[in-house]
Amino acid sequence: MIKKRKVLYNILMVAGILIVLNALSSVFFLRADFTEDKRYTLDRSTKRILSEVDEPIIITLYISDDLPPDVNRTVQDFKNLLTEYNHYSKRKISFEYVNPNKNEKLEQEAIEAGIHPVPLEIREKDQLKVQRVFLGVVIQVGDEFEAIPLIKPGIAMEYTLSTLIKRLTIKDKPQIGYIMGHGEPEFAAIEQVLDELSILYDVKPVYLLSEPDLEKYKCLMLIGPTGTISPTQLGSLDNYLQKGGSLMIAMERVRGMLNEGIGVSVNTGLEKWLQNKGLYVEDSFIVDKKCGTVTVQQQGFFSFPRQINFPYLPVISRFANHSITDGIETLILQFASPIKYVGDTLMEYRPLAYTSKVSGKLMAPISFNIGRDWRTQDFLYPDLTVAATLSGTMGGNEEAKICLIGDGDFIVNGFGANKISIQKDNINLFANAIDWLSDDSGLMSLRTKGVSSRPLREITDGKVFMIKYFNFLIPVVLLIIYGAIRFRRRTLKRTKRMRPGFIK
């Protein structure tokens, strides 16, 4: 009887503990994340966005029932993510789950909200069938709403969700000025980076000769100017920096014209203006053994396209420790120029990105030879700086900032038939730089969270040779040592047996 009471007491105690823990979990949220990249931990940018939420947020999940296990796992991960969002927003997020497959009215509602069905292959009873499923989300704040048409696997959903919440809840966006009138790309040619910046900023065109007040802009952008910038206009930039302004410059110091087969210097007056501030951009073409490729037509009995390495397209994977480069893994530049600091120690100069250990530079003008046989002596300038920042007082009492990149085309996606997709890290680095210049952490740390590119660390030819022969010789040496030890032991045993009076 006593034993039964003890068992009942233990059961009731365990049940009571579970009830208390369940009640506490509804008030306090705790989650342990043991992954290396903290994929199940909300980023500090997300927490900041959620802490600033004032209005209620309604999130409607249009999710079909009876999903395959792998898809259902992704949906469950997303629901867990929403639980964390609700916790850090102080319960200002409410959820609603809708199965659009139930009736035509709900299906039409989902489609009107921007959630369209997708075909999904499902295996049932050894048969493969295609089912129309909904896997979307609608986020509503007041009368405004945004849609995520498809919940994708992976932690990129945090960036998407936080971005949309920020876009719906931000009230007064800071203004960013885009300087034009000197051959800079049109808005349509930098659409990809403008889409990223439009989340947090209101980007406006700026013409220096007609703009009376530059101080209203949190930051100014100058991207790839090719025409002359007059002393009057440069003076306007000086006045802006004297009052603590910030300037983002992607400089086109050299231009490669592949159709003509030549590369030339670009002189706009900006290069001398920057040099007076201590930033010297050489009129040289960076060449790097770690580079992108171009497509050429291989001539012969048949003509076919062929990819060849083109050192004038350096691939940058070496970065300094800075908030601008946090999480950035690979940049692809084209016809870039090296940056040097020639100023005094009163200013704070910080390089951001470097070429590889096997890089060089060629003074403009040059002639391009696609089939050139590149040799070791062509890469005699390792660790060239391709991006840097400069901060300090620039003629005034307020601290000013400049971020400089030695390539004016690295975020230009073009338009029409010439439109291309820009490397994601190119866009991320530029947007991070705008955040840093604007003194706004924004989505800086979240943009690069969960990147999947993991480039191999570059090693020298000598190291490759050593590793190759080390892997080849070590097994042979170990086998010889093992054989020598076995031979020695057998010899000793034989000698011992040959002694007089030996008894086994």
N, C-alpha and C positions, 0 to 999 in steps of 0.2 A: 504493500500500500504506500509506504514511504517512498519506494523507488518510483512508483507511478506519479506521485505528487512532484517529485524532483524533475521527472521528464516533462510534465506539464508546465512546471515553473520555468524550465529552460526554454520551452517552446514559446511561452507567453513573453518571456524576456527578449528573445530574438525578434519576435513579431513587433514588440514595442519599439525596439531599437530601429528596425526597418521603417516603421511608421514615422518616427522622429527624424530619421535621415531623409526620408522622402519629403517631409514638411520643410526641413532645412534646405533641401535642394531646390525647392520652389522659390526660396528667398535668396540663397547664396549660390552662385555658379562657380564650379571648380572643375578644371579639366587638365589632366596631365598629358603633355606632348613630349614624346621621347624621340621624335624624328629629327634627323640631322638638320634639315632646312626649316624646321618648325612649321610644317605645312598645316597643322591643325591648331595653330595659335594665330589669333587675329593680329594683323600688323598694327603698329602704332598709328599709322595714318588713318586706318579704319576706325580705331578707337577714338581718335580725335574728331573725325567726322560725326560719329554717332553721339559723342558727348555734346556736340553743338546743335543737335536736332531739337527744334522747338515744336514743330507741328506733328500731329499723328501721321504715321506712315502705314498704309494698307498694302499688304503684299498678297496677291492672289496667285496661287499655284494651279495652273491648268495641267493636271497630270492624269494620264490614263491609268486604269487599274490593270492588274494581272501582267505586269511587266516582267521580262526575263530577269534572273537574279543579278547579272552584272549591271544592267541598267537600273534596276531597283536599288542597288547598292549606291550608285551615283546620286539617285534621288534622295536616299536617306542621308548621305553625306551633306547634301545641300540643305536638308531640313535641320540637321544638326548645326550647320553654319548659321541658319536663320535664328536658331535658339540663342546662339552667342550674340548675334546682332541685337536681339531683343533685350538681352541682359545689359549690354553696354549702352543701349539707348534709353535705359531706365524705363523699360516697358512701354515705349512709345510706338512699337511696331506690333501690328496685329496681323494674323495670318488667316487665310481662307483657302480651303482645298476644294477644287472643282474637278469633276471627271467629265470632260466634254463629250465622251463617247456615250453618255447616258441618253441624251436626246439631241435633236437637231437644234433646239433653241440654245443650249449650252455650247454646242459646237460653233454655231454662228457667232455667239458672243465672244468666244476665244479668237476666232478669225478676225473679227472686227477690232479686237484689241491688239492684233499683230502676231498672234500665236497660230501658226499653221501646222497641220498634221504632217508627220514625216513617216515614210515607209520603214518598217522594222521587220527584219527576218526573225521568225520565232519557230523553234522546232517543237512539235507536239506529236507524241506517239510515232517517232521515227519519220515524221513528215515535216517538210519545210514549208511554211506559209508566210505571206507578207501581210502585216497588220498595220493599219494607220493608227499612230499613237500621237498624243500631245505631250510635250515635255517643255512647257514654257512658263514664264512668270511675268506678271504685270505689277509694277510698283507705282502706287498712286499717292501723291501729296496734294491735298486740296483738289483743285480741278485739273492739275497736271499729272500726266502719267508717262511712264517709259516701260518698254517691254524687253524681256530677254527671250527671244524666240525659241532657243534651244538650250537646255541645261547640259553642259558638256562635262565630261569627267575631268578631274584634276583641280588644282587649287587656283586656277585662273579665274574661277567664278567669284572669288573674293574681290578681285580688282574690278570685274564687271559690275558687281552689285554695289560696291562702294562708290564707283564712278557715277552710276545712275542716281544713287541717293544724294550724292554731292550736287549733281546737276539739278535735281529737283528742289533741294533745300537751300542752295546758295541764293542770296538776295541781291546784293550789290557786288558785281564782279569788278575787280580792279582792271583798269585799262592798260593794255600793252600797245605800244606804238610800233608799227612796221614801216621803217623808212623806205621811201620809193623815189623814183625820179632819176636813178643813175644806172639803169639797166638791171635792176634787181628783178627776180622772178615775180610774175603776177601771182595773185592769191590762188588761182586755180592750179598753179604749178607747185605749190607747197601745201596742197589740200590735206595731205596725211598728217603733217605736224600741226596744222591749224585745227583739225578735228580734236587732237589731243589737248591743245591749249584752250580750246573753247569751253572745256569743262569748268575751268577755274577762272579764265580771263576773257575779257572782251578785247579782241585784237582790232585795232583801227589803223588805216593807212595814214602815214605822216609824210608831208612834204616840207622839208626844212625851211625853204624860202617863204612859205606862206603860213607856217604854224606859229602862232604868237606865243603859245604857252606849252612848253614841253614838260613842265613840272607835274602836270596832272597824270602823266604816264608813269606807272610803277617801274617800267623798264622799256627800253628801246631796242629794237632788233634791226640789224643791218646785215643782210644776207646776199652775198655774191655780187656786190656792185662791180660793174665793168666800165661805167662812164666816169668822167671827171667830177669830183666833189669839190666845189669851190671853197676858197678860204672862209667866205662868209658862212657857209653851211657848217664847216668844221668848227667855226667859232661858236655857232649855236650849240654844238655838241659839247664844246669846252664849258660854256655857261651851264649847261645841264649837269655836267659832272661836278662842277664847282659847288653846286647846291646839293650834292649827295645823290646824283642820279646813277642808274645802272645801265650798262650797254652790253648787248650780246652781238658779237661780230663773227660771222662766218666769211672768211676772206678769200677772194679769188685772186691770189697773187700771180698765178700762172694759169694758162689756158691750153688744154690739149685739143687740137683740131685733127682728129683722125682722118677725116675725109681728105684733108690737104697733106696729111702725113707730117705735120709740124707741131711744135709746142712753143709758145711765146710768153713773154712777160706781160702782166697787166699792171698798168700804172694809172691810179685814180686820184692820187694825192693822199689817200688814206694811209698808205704805207709810211709816208714821211711823218704824218700826224701821230701814228702809233709809235714810231721810233722815238719821237720827242718825249713820249711817255715811258719809254724803256722797253717797248715790245717791238722786236725786229723780226719781220717775216721775210725770209730769203726768197729771191726770185729763182727758186730751184725746184725741180721736180723730185719728189721722194720716190725712190725705187726700193722695193722690199722683196726678198725671196719668198716671204709669206704673203701671198697676194691672191687676188681674184683672177678670173679667167675671161677671155674673150672668144667669140666664135668666129672662125675663119673658114673659108671654103677650100677644102683640100682638092687640088687639081690632079687629074690623072685620067685613066680610061673612063672613070665615073667621077662626078663632082659631088662631094658630100661634106657636111659641116663638121668641124673639128674644134674641140676646146683646147686652148693653150694658155699657159700661165702668162700674165701680163703684169710685170712688177710695178707698173705705174698705178695699179689699183691696190694699194697696201691694205692688208687685213690687220687691224689693230686689236691686240688682246692683252696688252700690258698697261695697267692703270695704277695711278697713285691712289692712296687712301683719302677719299674726299666724298662728301655727300652727293656731289654731282655724278660721280662714277660708281656709287654704291649699287652693286648688283649688275653693273654693265659687264658683259663678257666679250662681245665682238663688235667692232665697228668696221665698216667697209668704206674706204675713202676713194676718191678718184682725182688724180692730178693734184695731190696735196703738196704743201710747202712746209718746211721746218720753221719752228719758232725759237727765238733766242731772247734772253733778257739782257738788256744793255743799260738798265737804269741803276739807281742807287739803292742802298739798303733801307731807305726810309719807307719804301713801298713794300707790300707783301706780295711776292710773286710765287705762284705755286703751279708747277707743271701738273697736268691731269692725265695725259696719255702719251705713250711712246711707241715708236716702231720696234721691230724685233731686233735681235742681236745681229742679224744678217741683213742690214739695210744700207742704203747709200743715197746720194743726191747728185743730180745732173743740172748744171746751170743752164738756164734758158738763154737763147733759143736752142732748140734741139730738133732733130729729125727722128721720127718714129720708124722703127724697123721691127715689124711683128715677129719675124723669124729670127731675131737676134739671138746669138748664142751667149747667154749671160755667164760671166766668170766670177771667180772670187774677188778679183780686184774691182769689180763693179759695186761691191757692197762693203765699203770701207768706213761707213759712218753709222755705227749702231746707236740705238737708244735716242733717236731724234724725237724731239718734242713736237706733237701735232696739235695739242690743245693745252691751254693754260688759263689761269685767272690772275688778275692784278687788282689789289684793293689798297685803299689809303686815301688821304686827302689829295685831290688833284686841282690845286689852285684855290681851294676854299677851305672852310672849316669842317664841312661834313664829309664823312667817309663815302667814297664812290667805289663802284665795282665795274670791272670789265672782264668778260669771259670771251676768249679768242680761240677760234678753231681755224687751222690753216687750210681749209677746203670750203669753198663757197657753194659746192653742189651736193654736199653729203646728205641734205634733207630735201633736195629738189626731186619730186616725183614726176614732173612734167604733166602734160595734159594731151587729150586727144589720142591720136595714134601712137604718140611717143610716151604715153603714160606708163610708168613702171611702179612696182611696189618697193618701197624703201625698207632696208633692214630695220627690224623693230628696235634694236638697241640704238641705232642712229637717232630715231625719234625720241626714245627714252632719255638719252643723254641730253638732247637739246631741251626737252621739257624740264628735266631736272635742273639744267642750268638756269632756265627762266625762273623756276621756283627759288633757287638760291639767290639769284640777283634781286628777286622781289621780296626777299626775306619771308618766304612762305613755304613751309614744308610740304603743303599740298598733298599730292599723291606720290611724292618723291620715292619713298621707300617701298611703296606698294606696286609701282609700275614694273619693277624688275623682280618681284617676288615670284619664285617658282619657275624661273627661266629654265628651259630644257637643254639649251646648248652647253655642251661641256667640251670645249676644244682641248686637244692634247697639248701638254706643255712642250714647247719647242726645245730640242736639244741639239748640240753641235754634232758635226760629222765625226769628230774624234770620239765623242761619247758613244755614238751609235756603233762605231767600230769596236770600242772596248766592250760594250754590252754584248755584242754579237759573239765575239770570241770568248768572253767570259762564260756565256751560256753554253758554248760548244766545248770548252776545255774543262770546266769544273766537273761535269759527270765523268769524263775520262780520268782526270786526276784522282777523284774520289774512288773510282774503280781500281786504279793502280795501287792506291794506298790500302784499300781493303784487301787486294790480292797479296800485297807485301806483308800485311799483318797476318793473314791466313798462312802464308808460306812460312813466316817466322814461327808461328805457333806449332805448325806441323813439324818443323825442323827440331824445335825444342823437345817436342813429344817423342820424336824418333830417337834423338840423342839420349833421352831419359830411359827409353826402353832398351837401348844397347848397353847400358851400364850393367856390370856384374851384380848378380843378386836381385835384379828387378823382378818384382812380383806384381802382377796385374791386379 
